[in-house]
């Protein structure tokens, strides 16, 4: 009976030890999952505001500084590259509706350059936002012209074009998000 208790005791300790070892091994994966979930939530929470559309906090012209880094300059911290934001306002000064859809699309494209690539899930979340922004743009006329306008401004050098091409190689499969614009464009 004493030998049986000793064996049972050792079996118990072995199972506890294996459980602890398994938890230690799983820890990096759980931390990665948490980091991914946190980053995906941040991506989906990044939205255009009415103040952005109305130009209440337009940035200064970044000039040549705009192209010194892949992400460019975002002095007013609204997730839109400043030179792109100013180009949208210059091209469409009298159409808040057009600015709204273009700025939302510009935010989605800019996230490709500014959000950390944790894994394919974060890349996919960014592409989902781009698709949602694209659908917002197609809700008004001249879709191809408008999309091309933002892409030409956003992807204005080979470094950015190459980065984007490499970025898209990391996309996983996904379902489209709701097709609502960040700003209700019917109010304009």
C-alpha angles and dihedrals in degrees: 000000000000091000090050090053091049091050091047090049092051092046089052092050091047091052092047090048092049090048091051091046091050091051091050091050092048094048097087090049092050091048089051091050090051092048090049093049091048093050094045090051090051091050093051091045094056104104139167115250131214089242088059091052093048093047096238092150106028113172126234116262106275092206114189091350088075092076102038093092132032092244094046122203127319102176095165092049097228095129093252119111106246098231090050092047092050091047091054091051092046093050097042108028094148102043117074089174093058092043090051095056094040094048091049089052091047090053091052093049092045091054088066088065100038109036116087113251100233093163141311091298093064092045090049092050090054092050090049088057090049090052090049090050091047090054088050090054093050089058088079132048128277093035098168092045091051095044091048091049093057095040092051090052095042098042096041099143139038094251091060093042091051092046090052093048090052090045092057091054087069097055118119128202116287147168121244118257125231111299099233121130115234088241122040098245093192087076091068 
